[in-house]
Amino acid sequence: MARLTGFLLALAILCSLGVVASQHQARKLYAAMELEQQNTQQLDEEWGRLQIEQRTWAGHARVEKLARERLLMKQPVPGQILLLEERP
C-alpha cells in the first residue's frame, strides 16, 4: 500500500510540474503573439502612410508640374494631336 501511495504521490507531482510547464509555455507564446500583433498593427499603419505618400507623389497635378518645369513639356495644340483607333 505504501508503494502505491508513493507512486501516486510521485505521479501527482509529475503531473503538477507538467501543468506548470505547460502554463509557462502558454504564457510565453501569448506574449509572443501579442508582440507580433503589435508589429502587424505598426506595419498596417506604415502601409497606409505609404499609400497616401504614393498617391501624393503620383498625383496628376504634381506630374504635370514636373513635366512642365523639368522636362519643359507643354500642352499640344489641337493640330498636333493624333487620335489612333484600335481595330477589332
C-alpha positions in Angstrom: 0.0 0.0 0.0 2.9 2.4 0.8 4.4 1.7 -2.6 1.1 2.6 -4.3 0.8 5.8 -2.3 4.4 6.8 -3.1 3.8 6.0 -6.8 0.6 8.1 -6.8 2.3 10.9 -5.0 5.2 10.9 -7.5 2.7 10.8 -10.4 0.7 13.7 -8.9 4.0 15.7 -8.5 5.0 15.0 -12.1 1.5 15.9 -13.4 1.7 19.2 -11.4 5.1 20.0 -12.9 3.7 19.3 -16.3 0.8 21.7 -15.8 3.2 24.4 -14.5 5.5 23.9 -17.5 2.6 24.0 -20.0 1.2 27.1 -18.4 4.5 28.8 -18.6 4.9 27.9 -22.2 1.4 29.1 -22.9 2.2 32.5 -21.3 5.4 32.8 -23.3 3.5 32.0 -26.6 0.7 34.5 -25.7 3.3 37.2 -25.0 5.0 36.5 -28.4 1.6 36.6 -30.1 0.8 40.0 -28.6 4.2 41.3 -29.8 3.5 40.1 -33.3 0.1 41.6 -33.3 1.6 45.0 -32.3 4.1 44.6 -35.1 1.3 43.8 -37.5 -0.6 46.9 -36.5 2.5 49.1 -36.9 3.1 47.6 -40.4 -0.5 48.2 -41.3 -0.2 51.9 -40.2 3.0 52.3 -42.2 1.4 50.7 -45.3 -1.4 53.2 -45.0 1.0 56.1 -44.8 3.0 54.8 -47.8 -0.2 54.5 -49.9 -1.0 58.1 -49.1 2.5 59.2 -49.9 2.4 57.2 -53.2 -0.9 58.9 -54.2 0.7 62.3 -53.3 3.8 61.7 -55.4 1.8 60.3 -58.4 -0.9 63.0 -58.3 -1.8 64.4 -61.8 -1.1 68.0 -60.8 2.4 67.1 -59.5 3.3 65.1 -62.5 2.1 67.8 -64.8 4.1 70.5 -62.9 7.2 68.4 -63.0 6.8 67.7 -66.7 6.4 71.5 -67.4 9.3 72.6 -65.2 11.9 69.9 -65.5 11.2 68.5 -69.0 9.9 71.7 -70.5 6.9 70.0 -71.8 3.7 71.9 -72.8 0.2 71.1 -73.8 0.0 70.3 -77.6 -2.1 72.4 -79.8 -5.1 70.7 -81.3 -3.4 70.3 -84.7 -0.6 68.2 -83.1 -3.0 65.7 -81.5 -3.3 62.4 -83.5 -6.1 60.0 -82.4 -5.5 56.4 -83.0 -8.3 53.9 -83.0 -7.9 50.2 -82.2 -9.1 47.8 -84.9 -11.0 44.7 -83.8 
